[in-house]
């Protein structure tokens, strides 16, 4: 028998408990990919979709381009137009030294989050296990 709160959670399409706010991790994901090599927008979106956690839904390309613009405005990445290839011109994005420093900060922050998340999971499991016995 489900409770009212469980029914509400099932009905919510973008509930945080279902990972809907994982898009906040887009910035470190983009910086990580760009630290490996330069990308144009479409290829970057494809790589991000390949790395997405299953069940998180489809990646919003507009959000990716918005994040790229934000990263560029913060001078963490640079971009230039590639008009040499065949087809339409493509904007190529590259990480710079400031972006690499930001990525290191992200690593430190995510490691702290990882410890906090592990603690939350352990506490929640223990409490739920106690309440079912």
The first five atom37 places (N, CA, C, CB, O) and aatype in JSON, in Angstrom:
{
  "aatype": [20, 20, 20, 20, 20, 20, 20, 20, 20, 20, 20, 20, 20, 20, 20, 20, 20, 20, 20, 20, 20, 20, 20, 20, 20, 20, 20, 20, 20, 20, 20, 20, 20, 20, 20, 20, 20, 20, 20, 20, 20, 20, 20, 20, 20, 20, 20, 20, 20, 20, 20, 20, 20, 20, 20, 20, 20, 20, 20, 20, 20, 20, 20, 20, 20, 20, 20, 20, 20, 20, 20, 20, 20, 20, 20, 20, 20, 20, 20, 20, 20, 20, 20, 20, 20, 20, 20, 20, 20, 20, 20, 20, 20, 20, 20, 20, 20, 20, 20, 20, 20, 20, 20, 20, 20, 20, 20, 20, 20, 20, 20, 20, 20, 20, 20, 20, 20, 20, 20, 20, 20, 20, 20, 20, 20, 20, 20, 20, 20, 20, 20, 20, 20],
  "atom_mask": [
    [1, 1, 1, 1, 1],
    [1, 1, 1, 1, 1],
    [1, 1, 1, 1, 1],
    [1, 1, 1, 1, 1],
    [1, 1, 1, 1, 1],
    [1, 1, 1, 1, 1],
    [1, 1, 1, 1, 1],
    [1, 1, 1, 1, 1],
    [1, 1, 1, 1, 1],
    [1, 1, 1, 1, 1],
    [1, 1, 1, 1, 1],
    [1, 1, 1, 1, 1],
    [1, 1, 1, 1, 1],
    [1, 1, 1, 1, 1],
    [1, 1, 1, 1, 1],
    [1, 1, 1, 1, 1],
    [1, 1, 1, 1, 1],
    [1, 1, 1, 1, 1],
    [1, 1, 1, 1, 1],
    [1, 1, 1, 1, 1],
    [1, 1, 1, 1, 1],
    [1, 1, 1, 1, 1],
    [1, 1, 1, 1, 1],
    [1, 1, 1, 1, 1],
    [1, 1, 1, 1, 1],
    [1, 1, 1, 1, 1],
    [1, 1, 1, 1, 1],
    [1, 1, 1, 1, 1],
    [1, 1, 1, 1, 1],
    [1, 1, 1, 1, 1],
    [1, 1, 1, 1, 1],
    [1, 1, 1, 1, 1],
    [1, 1, 1, 1, 1],
    [1, 1, 1, 1, 1],
    [1, 1, 1, 1, 1],
    [1, 1, 1, 1, 1],
    [1, 1, 1, 1, 1],
    [1, 1, 1, 1, 1],
    [1, 1, 1, 1, 1],
    [1, 1, 1, 1, 1],
    [1, 1, 1, 1, 1],
    [1, 1, 1, 1, 1],
    [1, 1, 1, 1, 1],
    [1, 1, 1, 1, 1],
    [1, 1, 1, 1, 1],
    [1, 1, 1, 1, 1],
    [1, 1, 1, 1, 1],
    [1, 1, 1, 1, 1],
    [1, 1, 1, 1, 1],
    [1, 1, 1, 1, 1],
    [1, 1, 1, 1, 1],
    [1, 1, 1, 1, 1],
    [1, 1, 1, 1, 1],
    [1, 1, 1, 1, 1],
    [1, 1, 1, 1, 1],
    [1, 1, 1, 1, 1],
    [1, 1, 1, 1, 1],
    [1, 1, 1, 1, 1],
    [1, 1, 1, 1, 1],
    [1, 1, 1, 1, 1],
    [1, 1, 1, 1, 1],
    [1, 1, 1, 1, 1],
    [1, 1, 1, 1, 1],
    [1, 1, 1, 1, 1],
    [1, 1, 1, 1, 1],
    [1, 1, 1, 1, 1],
    [1, 1, 1, 1, 1],
    [1, 1, 1, 1, 1],
    [1, 1, 1, 1, 1],
    [1, 1, 1, 1, 1],
    [1, 1, 1, 1, 1],
    [1, 1, 1, 1, 1],
    [1, 1, 1, 1, 1],
    [1, 1, 1, 1, 1],
    [1, 1, 1, 1, 1],
    [1, 1, 1, 1, 1],
    [1, 1, 1, 1, 1],
    [1, 1, 1, 1, 1],
    [1, 1, 1, 1, 1],
    [1, 1, 1, 1, 1],
    [1, 1, 1, 1, 1],
    [1, 1, 1, 1, 1],
    [1, 1, 1, 1, 1],
    [1, 1, 1, 1, 1],
    [1, 1, 1, 1, 1],
    [1, 1, 1, 1, 1],
    [1, 1, 1, 1, 1],
    [1, 1, 1, 1, 1],
    [1, 1, 1, 1, 1],
    [1, 1, 1, 1, 1],
    [1, 1, 1, 1, 1],
    [1, 1, 1, 1, 1],
    [1, 1, 1, 1, 1],
    [1, 1, 1, 1, 1],
    [1, 1, 1, 1, 1],
    [1, 1, 1, 1, 1],
    [1, 1, 1, 1, 1],
    [1, 1, 1, 1, 1],
    [1, 1, 1, 1, 1],
    [1, 1, 1, 1, 1],
    [1, 1, 1, 1, 1],
    [1, 1, 1, 1, 1],
    [1, 1, 1, 1, 1],
    [1, 1, 1, 1, 1],
    [1, 1, 1, 1, 1],
    [1, 1, 1, 1, 1],
    [1, 1, 1, 1, 1],
    [1, 1, 1, 1, 1],
    [1, 1, 1, 1, 1],
    [1, 1, 1, 1, 1],
    [1, 1, 1, 1, 1],
    [1, 1, 1, 1, 1],
    [1, 1, 1, 1, 1],
    [1, 1, 1, 1, 1],
    [1, 1, 1, 1, 1],
    [1, 1, 1, 1, 1],
    [1, 1, 1, 1, 1],
    [1, 1, 1, 1, 1],
    [1, 1, 1, 1, 1],
    [1, 1, 1, 1, 1],
    [1, 1, 1, 1, 1],
    [1, 1, 1, 1, 1],
    [1, 1, 1, 1, 1],
    [1, 1, 1, 1, 1],
    [1, 1, 1, 1, 1],
    [1, 1, 1, 1, 1],
    [1, 1, 1, 1, 1],
    [1, 1, 1, 1, 1],
    [1, 1, 1, 1, 1],
    [1, 1, 1, 1, 1],
    [1, 1, 1, 1, 1],
    [1, 1, 1, 1, 1],
    [1, 1, 1, 1, 1]
  ],
  "atom_positions": [
    [[0.85, -1.17, 0.0], [0.0, 0.0, 0.0], [0.9, 1.24, 0.0], [-0.96, -0.01, 1.22], [1.78, 1.37, 0.84]],
    [[0.66, 2.14, -0.95], [1.5, 3.32, -1.03], [0.89, 4.46, -0.23], [1.71, 3.74, -2.5], [-0.32, 4.53, 0.0]],
    [[1.77, 5.35, 0.18], [1.32, 6.51, 0.94], [1.08, 7.67, -0.01], [2.35, 6.9, 2.03], [1.45, 7.62, -1.19]],
    [[0.45, 8.71, 0.51], [0.19, 9.9, -0.31], [1.49, 10.49, -0.82], [-0.6, 10.96, 0.48], [1.58, 10.89, -1.98]],
    [[2.51, 10.56, 0.05], [3.79, 11.14, -0.37], [4.46, 10.3, -1.45], [4.73, 11.29, 0.82], [5.08, 10.86, -2.36]],
    [[4.34, 8.98, -1.38], [4.91, 8.12, -2.44], [4.2, 8.37, -3.75], [4.82, 6.63, -2.05], [4.83, 8.42, -4.8]],
    [[2.87, 8.51, -3.71], [2.11, 8.79, -4.93], [2.51, 10.13, -5.53], [0.6, 8.78, -4.63], [2.63, 10.26, -6.75]],
    [[2.73, 11.13, -4.69], [3.15, 12.44, -5.18], [4.51, 12.36, -5.85], [3.18, 13.46, -4.03], [4.74, 12.97, -6.89]],
    [[5.42, 11.6, -5.24], [6.76, 11.46, -5.82], [6.71, 10.77, -7.17], [7.67, 10.69, -4.87], [7.45, 11.13, -8.08]],
    [[5.85, 9.78, -7.31], [5.71, 9.07, -8.58], [5.17, 9.99, -9.67], [4.8, 7.85, -8.42], [5.54, 9.88, -10.84]],
    [[4.29, 10.9, -9.28], [3.64, 11.79, -10.24], [4.54, 12.95, -10.68], [2.37, 12.34, -9.65], [4.35, 13.5, -11.76]],
    [[5.51, 13.31, -9.87], [6.37, 14.43, -10.21], [7.38, 14.02, -11.26], [7.08, 14.97, -8.96], [8.15, 13.08, -11.07]],
    [[7.36, 14.72, -12.38], [8.23, 14.36, -13.5], [9.69, 14.75, -13.25], [7.74, 15.02, -14.79], [10.6, 14.03, -13.66]],
    [[9.91, 15.86, -12.58], [11.27, 16.36, -12.39], [11.63, 16.44, -10.92], [11.43, 17.73, -13.04], [12.22, 17.42, -10.47]],
    [[11.29, 15.44, -10.17], [11.58, 15.42, -8.74], [13.08, 15.25, -8.53], [10.81, 14.28, -8.04], [13.74, 14.46, -9.21]],
    [[13.62, 16.0, -7.58], [15.04, 15.89, -7.27], [15.44, 14.48, -6.87], [15.41, 16.86, -6.17], [16.55, 14.03, -7.14]],
    [[14.51, 13.77, -6.2], [14.85, 12.42, -5.76], [15.03, 11.46, -6.93], [13.78, 11.89, -4.83], [15.53, 10.35, -6.76]],
    [[14.62, 11.9, -8.11], [14.81, 11.08, -9.31], [16.01, 11.56, -10.14], [13.55, 11.11, -10.17], [16.22, 11.09, -11.25]],
    [[16.78, 12.49, -9.58], [17.98, 12.95, -10.26], [17.76, 14.11, -11.21], [18.59, 11.83, -11.01], [18.62, 14.4, -12.04]],
    [[16.63, 14.8, -11.1], [16.35, 15.88, -12.05], [17.31, 17.05, -11.93], [14.94, 16.36, -11.88], [17.45, 17.82, -12.88]],
    [[17.97, 17.21, -10.8], [18.9, 18.33, -10.66], [20.34, 17.94, -10.98], [18.83, 18.88, -9.27], [21.26, 18.69, -10.68]],
    [[20.53, 16.78, -11.59], [21.89, 16.38, -11.97], [22.46, 17.26, -13.08], [21.9, 14.94, -12.41], [23.65, 17.21, -13.35]],
    [[21.6, 18.07, -13.71], [22.11, 19.0, -14.72], [23.07, 20.01, -14.1], [20.95, 19.72, -15.41], [23.84, 20.65, -14.82]],
    [[23.02, 20.17, -12.79], [23.96, 21.06, -12.11], [25.39, 20.55, -12.26], [23.59, 21.2, -10.62], [26.35, 21.31, -12.08]],
    [[25.53, 19.29, -12.58], [26.86, 18.71, -12.76], [27.36, 18.87, -14.19], [26.83, 17.23, -12.38], [28.41, 18.33, -14.55]],
    [[26.62, 19.59, -14.99], [27.01, 19.79, -16.39], [28.33, 20.54, -16.51], [25.92, 20.53, -17.13], [29.15, 20.21, -17.36]],
    [[28.53, 21.55, -15.68], [29.76, 22.33, -15.76], [31.01, 21.48, -15.56], [29.73, 23.45, -14.73], [31.92, 21.54, -16.39]],
    [[31.1, 20.68, -14.49], [32.33, 19.88, -14.37], [32.44, 18.81, -15.45], [32.38, 19.22, -13.01], [33.55, 18.44, -15.83]],
    [[31.31, 18.3, -15.95], [31.37, 17.32, -17.02], [31.94, 17.94, -18.29], [29.98, 16.72, -17.3], [32.78, 17.35, -18.96]],
    [[31.49, 19.14, -18.61], [32.0, 19.84, -19.8], [33.48, 20.15, -19.63], [31.2, 21.14, -20.05], [34.28, 19.91, -20.54]],
    [[33.85, 20.68, -18.47], [35.27, 21.0, -18.24], [36.14, 19.75, -18.34], [35.45, 21.66, -16.86], [37.25, 19.8, -18.87]],
    [[35.64, 18.63, -17.83], [36.41, 17.38, -17.9], [36.63, 16.95, -19.35], [35.69, 16.27, -17.13], [37.74, 16.59, -19.73]],
    [[35.57, 17.0, -20.14], [35.71, 16.61, -21.55], [36.67, 17.55, -22.29], [34.34, 16.61, -22.25], [37.51, 17.1, -23.07]],
    [[36.54, 18.85, -22.02], [37.41, 19.81, -22.71], [38.85, 19.72, -22.22], [36.87, 21.22, -22.51], [39.77, 20.12, -22.94]],
    [[39.07, 19.22, -21.02], [40.45, 19.02, -20.54], [41.13, 17.91, -21.33], [40.46, 18.69, -19.03], [42.36, 17.87, -21.45]],
    [[40.31, 17.0, -21.86], [40.86, 15.9, -22.67], [41.22, 16.37, -24.08], [39.87, 14.74, -22.74], [42.29, 16.08, -24.59]],
    [[40.28, 17.12, -24.69], [40.52, 17.63, -26.05], [39.46, 18.67, -26.4], [40.51, 16.46, -27.09], [38.42, 18.74, -25.75]],
    [[39.72, 19.49, -27.42], [38.72, 20.47, -27.86], [37.53, 19.75, -28.51], [39.35, 21.48, -28.85], [37.68, 18.69, -29.11]],
    [[36.36, 20.35, -28.39], [35.15, 19.8, -28.99], [34.34, 20.93, -29.62], [34.3, 19.05, -27.94], [34.41, 22.08, -29.18]],
    [[33.58, 20.58, -30.65], [32.54, 21.5, -31.09], [31.26, 21.08, -30.39], [32.37, 21.51, -32.67], [31.15, 19.95, -29.91]],
    [[30.29, 21.97, -30.35], [29.09, 21.79, -29.55], [28.37, 20.47, -29.74], [28.16, 22.87, -29.83], [28.05, 19.79, -28.77]],
    [[28.11, 20.1, -30.98], [27.34, 18.89, -31.25], [28.06, 17.64, -30.72], [27.07, 18.75, -32.75], [27.45, 16.77, -30.1]],
    [[29.37, 17.55, -30.97], [30.15, 16.39, -30.49], [30.21, 16.38, -28.96], [31.58, 16.42, -31.09], [30.2, 15.32, -28.35]],
    [[30.28, 17.55, -28.37], [30.29, 17.64, -26.91], [28.97, 17.11, -26.34], [30.53, 19.1, -26.46], [28.97, 16.38, -25.34]],
    [[27.87, 17.47, -26.95], [26.56, 16.98, -26.52], [26.5, 15.45, -26.65], [25.43, 17.63, -27.35], [26.0, 14.77, -25.75]],
    [[27.0, 14.92, -27.75], [27.01, 13.46, -27.93], [27.84, 12.77, -26.84], [27.56, 13.09, -29.32], [27.41, 11.75, -26.29]],
    [[29.0, 13.32, -26.53], [29.85, 12.74, -25.48], [29.15, 12.81, -24.13], [31.21, 13.46, -25.42], [29.2, 11.85, -23.35]],
    [[28.52, 13.92, -23.84], [27.81, 14.07, -22.57], [26.67, 13.05, -22.47], [27.26, 15.5, -22.42], [26.46, 12.45, -21.42]],
    [[25.94, 12.86, -23.56], [24.85, 11.89, -23.55], [25.37, 10.48, -23.34], [24.05, 11.97, -24.86], [24.71, 9.67, -22.69]],
    [[26.54, 10.17, -23.89], [27.15, 8.85, -23.69], [27.52, 8.62, -22.23], [28.39, 8.7, -24.57], [27.52, 7.49, -21.76]],
    [[27.85, 9.69, -21.51], [28.29, 9.58, -20.13], [27.17, 9.75, -19.12], [29.35, 10.6, -19.86], [27.38, 9.58, -17.91]],
    [[25.97, 10.07, -19.59], [24.85, 10.31, -18.66], [24.47, 9.06, -17.9], [23.65, 10.84, -19.41], [24.53, 7.95, -18.42]],
    [[24.07, 9.27, -16.65], [23.57, 8.19, -15.82], [22.23, 7.75, -16.41], [23.42, 8.63, -14.31], [21.38, 8.58, -16.73]],
    [[22.05, 6.44, -16.54], [20.8, 5.94, -17.1], [19.64, 6.36, -16.23], [20.84, 4.42, -17.25], [19.74, 6.38, -15.0]],
    [[18.54, 6.7, -16.86], [17.34, 7.1, -16.14], [17.26, 8.59, -15.88], [17.28, 6.38, -14.85], [16.28, 9.06, -15.31]],
    [[18.27, 9.35, -16.28], [18.24, 10.79, -16.03], [17.54, 11.56, -17.15], [19.65, 11.32, -15.86], [17.43, 12.78, -17.08]],
    [[17.08, 10.87, -18.15], [16.37, 11.54, -19.23], [17.32, 12.01, -20.32], [15.59, 12.71, -18.7], [18.52, 11.73, -20.29]],
    [[16.76, 12.74, -21.27], [17.53, 13.24, -22.4], [18.18, 14.57, -22.05], [16.63, 13.38, -23.65], [17.59, 15.39, -21.35]],
    [[19.37, 14.76, -22.54], [20.11, 15.99, -22.31], [19.49, 17.13, -23.11], [21.59, 15.8, -22.69], [19.1, 16.94, -24.26]],
    [[19.41, 18.29, -22.51], [18.86, 19.47, -23.16], [19.99, 20.23, -23.87], [18.15, 20.4, -22.12], [20.82, 20.86, -23.21]],
    [[20.05, 20.17, -25.22], [21.14, 20.85, -25.93], [21.21, 22.35, -25.64], [20.97, 20.65, -27.43], [22.3, 22.92, -25.58]],
    [[20.05, 22.99, -25.45], [20.04, 24.41, -25.14], [20.76, 24.68, -23.83], [18.6, 24.95, -25.07], [21.49, 25.66, -23.7]],
    [[20.56, 23.79, -22.85], [21.24, 23.93, -21.56], [22.74, 23.77, -21.7], [20.71, 22.91, -20.59], [23.5, 24.44, -21.0]],
    [[23.17, 22.87, -22.59], [24.6, 22.68, -22.81], [25.21, 23.96, -23.41], [24.86, 21.46, -23.75], [26.25, 24.43, -22.96]],
    [[24.54, 24.51, -24.42], [25.07, 25.73, -25.04], [25.03, 26.9, -24.06], [24.27, 26.08, -26.31], [25.92, 27.75, -24.08]],
    [[24.03, 26.95, -23.21], [23.93, 27.99, -22.19], [25.11, 27.85, -21.21], [22.57, 27.91, -21.44], [25.72, 28.85, -20.82]],
    [[25.42, 26.61, -20.82], [26.53, 26.37, -19.92], [27.86, 26.72, -20.59], [26.54, 24.9, -19.47], [28.74, 27.3, -19.95]],
    [[28.0, 26.38, -21.86], [29.22, 26.76, -22.6], [29.38, 28.28, -22.61], [29.17, 26.22, -24.04], [30.49, 28.78, -22.42]],
    [[28.31, 28.99, -22.84], [28.34, 30.46, -22.85], [28.75, 30.99, -21.47], [26.96, 31.04, -23.26], [29.55, 31.92, -21.37]],
    [[28.18, 30.4, -20.43], [28.52, 30.81, -19.07], [30.0, 30.56, -18.78], [27.65, 30.06, -18.04], [30.69, 31.42, -18.23]],
    [[30.49, 29.37, -19.16], [31.9, 29.04, -18.95], [32.81, 30.01, -19.71], [32.19, 27.59, -19.39], [33.87, 30.4, -19.22]],
    [[32.39, 30.38, -20.9], [33.18, 31.32, -21.69], [33.13, 32.72, -21.07], [32.67, 31.36, -23.15], [34.15, 33.41, -21.01]],
    [[31.96, 33.13, -20.61], [31.84, 34.44, -19.95], [32.7, 34.52, -18.69], [30.38, 34.72, -19.6], [33.2, 35.59, -18.34]],
    [[32.86, 33.38, -18.01], [33.7, 33.32, -16.8], [35.17, 33.12, -17.14], [33.22, 32.19, -15.88], [36.0, 32.96, -16.25]],
    [[35.5, 33.14, -18.42], [36.85, 32.94, -18.97], [37.48, 31.62, -18.52], [37.74, 34.09, -18.56], [38.69, 31.56, -18.26]],
    [[36.66, 30.57, -18.43], [37.15, 29.23, -18.09], [37.43, 28.42, -19.35], [36.15, 28.5, -17.2], [38.19, 27.45, -19.32]],
    [[36.79, 28.81, -20.44], [37.01, 28.18, -21.74], [37.09, 29.27, -22.79], [35.88, 27.14, -22.09], [36.69, 30.41, -22.56]],
    [[37.61, 28.9, -23.95], [37.62, 29.8, -25.1], [36.98, 29.07, -26.27], [39.08, 30.26, -25.46], [36.84, 27.84, -26.26]],
    [[36.59, 29.83, -27.27], [36.04, 29.22, -28.47], [36.47, 30.01, -29.69], [34.5, 29.13, -28.39], [36.79, 31.19, -29.62]],
    [[36.46, 29.31, -30.8], [36.75, 29.95, -32.09], [35.99, 29.2, -33.16], [38.3, 29.96, -32.39], [35.66, 28.02, -33.01]],
    [[35.72, 29.89, -34.24], [34.99, 29.27, -35.35], [35.95, 28.49, -36.24], [34.24, 30.33, -36.18], [37.01, 29.0, -36.62]],
    [[35.57, 27.27, -36.57], [36.33, 26.44, -37.5], [35.58, 26.5, -38.83], [36.49, 24.95, -36.99], [34.51, 25.91, -38.99]],
    [[36.14, 27.21, -39.78], [35.52, 27.34, -41.09], [36.29, 26.56, -42.15], [35.44, 28.81, -41.49], [35.93, 26.58, -43.33]],
    [[37.35, 25.87, -41.73], [38.21, 25.17, -42.68], [37.58, 23.87, -43.2], [39.54, 24.86, -42.04], [37.8, 23.49, -44.34]],
    [[36.81, 23.22, -42.37], [36.25, 21.92, -42.76], [35.1, 22.07, -43.74], [35.78, 21.17, -41.54], [34.67, 23.18, -44.07]],
    [[34.62, 20.92, -44.21], [33.47, 20.95, -45.1], [32.21, 21.15, -44.28], [33.38, 19.64, -45.93], [32.17, 20.83, -43.09]],
    [[31.19, 21.66, -44.92], [29.92, 21.88, -44.23], [29.91, 23.21, -43.5], [29.64, 20.75, -43.26], [30.75, 24.08, -43.73]],
    [[28.95, 23.33, -42.62], [28.78, 24.58, -41.87], [29.94, 24.8, -40.91], [27.46, 24.56, -41.09], [30.59, 23.86, -40.44]],
    [[30.2, 26.08, -40.63], [31.22, 26.42, -39.65], [30.82, 25.88, -38.29], [31.44, 27.97, -39.59], [29.64, 25.83, -37.94]],
    [[31.83, 25.46, -37.53], [31.59, 24.9, -36.2], [32.39, 25.7, -35.17], [31.98, 23.38, -36.14], [33.53, 26.1, -35.41]],
    [[31.77, 25.93, -34.04], [32.45, 26.61, -32.94], [33.19, 25.55, -32.13], [31.45, 27.43, -32.04], [32.58, 24.61, -31.63]],
    [[34.51, 25.71, -31.99], [35.35, 24.76, -31.27], [35.65, 25.35, -29.89], [36.68, 24.46, -32.06], [36.1, 26.49, -29.76]],
    [[35.4, 24.55, -28.85], [35.6, 24.98, -27.47], [36.85, 24.33, -26.9], [34.38, 24.64, -26.59], [37.12, 23.15, -27.14]],
    [[37.62, 25.12, -26.12], [38.85, 24.64, -25.48], [38.89, 25.13, -24.03], [40.11, 25.11, -26.27], [38.45, 26.24, -23.73]],
    [[39.42, 24.3, -23.17], [39.62, 24.71, -21.78], [40.92, 25.5, -21.7], [39.64, 23.48, -20.81], [41.84, 25.26, -22.49]],
    [[41.0, 26.43, -20.77], [42.24, 27.18, -20.56], [42.73, 26.93, -19.13], [42.03, 28.71, -20.82], [42.16, 26.12, -18.41]],
    [[43.79, 27.63, -18.73], [44.38, 27.42, -17.4], [43.37, 27.71, -16.29], [45.62, 28.31, -17.23], [43.32, 26.99, -15.29]],
    [[42.57, 28.76, -16.44], [41.55, 29.07, -15.43], [40.51, 27.97, -15.34], [40.87, 30.42, -15.74], [40.04, 27.63, -14.26]],
    [[40.15, 27.4, -16.48], [39.19, 26.3, -16.51], [39.74, 25.06, -15.83], [38.81, 25.98, -17.94], [39.01, 24.35, -15.14]],
    [[41.03, 24.8, -16.03], [41.65, 23.64, -15.37], [41.7, 23.85, -13.85], [43.07, 23.41, -15.91], [41.5, 22.91, -13.09]],
    [[41.96, 25.07, -13.42], [41.95, 25.37, -11.99], [40.54, 25.2, -11.42], [42.47, 26.81, -11.72], [40.37, 24.68, -10.32]],
    [[39.55, 25.64, -12.17], [38.16, 25.47, -11.76], [37.8, 23.99, -11.68], [37.21, 26.2, -12.74], [37.11, 23.56, -10.76]],
    [[38.27, 23.21, -12.64], [38.0, 21.77, -12.63], [38.62, 21.12, -11.4], [38.55, 21.11, -13.91], [38.02, 20.22, -10.81]],
    [[39.8, 21.55, -11.0], [40.41, 21.01, -9.77], [39.56, 21.36, -8.56], [41.84, 21.57, -9.59], [39.39, 20.53, -7.66]],
    [[39.01, 22.56, -8.52], [38.11, 22.93, -7.43], [36.86, 22.06, -7.45], [37.72, 24.42, -7.54], [36.38, 21.64, -6.4]],
    [[36.34, 21.8, -8.65], [35.19, 20.9, -8.77], [35.52, 19.52, -8.22], [34.74, 20.79, -10.24], [34.7, 18.92, -7.52]],
    [[36.7, 19.01, -8.52], [37.1, 17.7, -8.02], [37.05, 17.69, -6.5], [38.53, 17.33, -8.52], [36.49, 16.77, -5.89]],
    [[37.63, 18.71, -5.88], [37.63, 18.8, -4.42], [36.19, 18.87, -3.88], [38.43, 20.03, -3.96], [35.85, 18.19, -2.91]],
    [[35.38, 19.69, -4.49], [33.99, 19.84, -4.06], [33.22, 18.54, -4.22], [33.3, 20.97, -4.85], [32.49, 18.13, -3.32]],
    [[33.37, 17.9, -5.37], [32.64, 16.65, -5.62], [33.09, 15.54, -4.68], [32.83, 16.21, -7.06], [32.28, 14.7, -4.28]],
    [[34.37, 15.52, -4.33], [34.84, 14.52, -3.36], [34.2, 14.75, -1.99], [36.38, 14.58, -3.23], [33.83, 13.8, -1.3]],
    [[34.05, 16.02, -1.61], [33.36, 16.33, -0.36], [31.89, 15.92, -0.45], [33.47, 17.84, -0.03], [31.36, 15.33, 0.49]],
    [[31.24, 16.22, -1.57], [29.84, 15.81, -1.78], [29.72, 14.3, -1.7], [29.32, 16.32, -3.14], [28.77, 13.77, -1.11]],
    [[30.68, 13.61, -2.3], [30.65, 12.15, -2.32], [30.65, 11.59, -0.9], [31.86, 11.59, -3.11], [29.91, 10.65, -0.6]],
    [[31.46, 12.16, -0.04], [31.49, 11.72, 1.36], [30.16, 12.02, 2.06], [32.64, 12.4, 2.11], [29.65, 11.19, 2.81]],
    [[29.62, 13.2, 1.81], [28.34, 13.58, 2.41], [27.22, 12.68, 1.91], [28.02, 15.06, 2.11], [26.39, 12.22, 2.69]],
    [[27.22, 12.42, 0.61], [26.18, 11.56, 0.02], [26.27, 10.15, 0.59], [26.31, 11.53, -1.53], [25.25, 9.53, 0.9]],
    [[27.48, 9.64, 0.72], [27.66, 8.29, 1.29], [27.12, 8.24, 2.71], [29.15, 7.88, 1.27], [26.49, 7.25, 3.11]],
    [[27.36, 9.29, 3.47], [26.85, 9.35, 4.84], [25.32, 9.4, 4.87], [27.44, 10.57, 5.57], [24.69, 8.72, 5.68]],
    [[24.73, 10.2, 3.99], [23.27, 10.29, 3.9], [22.68, 8.92, 3.54], [22.85, 11.35, 2.85], [21.7, 8.49, 4.14]],
    [[23.28, 8.26, 2.57], [22.79, 6.94, 2.14], [22.87, 5.94, 3.29], [23.61, 6.42, 0.94], [21.91, 5.22, 3.55]],
    [[24.0, 5.92, 3.97], [24.15, 4.99, 5.1], [23.12, 5.28, 6.19], [25.57, 5.09, 5.69], [22.47, 4.36, 6.69]],
    [[22.97, 6.55, 6.55], [22.0, 6.92, 7.58], [20.58, 6.53, 7.16], [22.07, 8.42, 7.86], [19.84, 5.96, 7.96]],
    [[20.22, 6.84, 5.93], [18.86, 6.54, 5.45], [18.6, 5.04, 5.43], [18.65, 7.13, 4.04], [17.52, 4.59, 5.84]],
    [[19.56, 4.26, 4.97], [19.4, 2.81, 4.95], [19.24, 2.25, 6.36], [20.61, 2.14, 4.27], [18.37, 1.42, 6.61]],
    [[20.07, 2.73, 7.28], [20.0, 2.27, 8.66], [18.64, 2.59, 9.29], [21.12, 2.89, 9.49], [18.05, 1.75, 9.97]],
    [[18.17, 3.8, 9.07], [16.88, 4.21, 9.63], [15.75, 3.4, 9.03], [16.64, 5.7, 9.4], [14.87, 2.93, 9.75]],
    [[15.77, 3.23, 7.72], [14.71, 2.45, 7.07], [14.76, 0.98, 7.5], [14.82, 2.55, 5.54], [13.72, 0.36, 7.7]],
    [[15.94, 0.44, 7.65], [16.06, -0.95, 8.1], [15.54, -1.13, 9.52], [17.52, -1.41, 8.02], [14.91, -2.13, 9.84]],
    [[15.81, -0.14, 10.37], [15.32, -0.2, 11.75], [13.79, -0.1, 11.8], [15.94, 0.93, 12.6], [13.13, -0.77, 12.6]],
    [[13.23, 0.75, 10.92], [11.79, 0.98, 10.96], [11.0, -0.19, 10.37], [11.46, 2.25, 10.22], [9.8, -0.31, 10.62]],
    [[11.64, -1.05, 9.58], [10.94, -2.19, 8.99], [11.04, -3.42, 9.87], [11.49, -2.49, 7.62], [10.38, -4.42, 9.59]],
    [[11.83, -3.37, 10.92], [11.97, -4.53, 11.8], [11.13, -4.4, 13.02], [13.39, -4.73, 12.21], [11.13, -5.3, 13.87]]
  ]
}
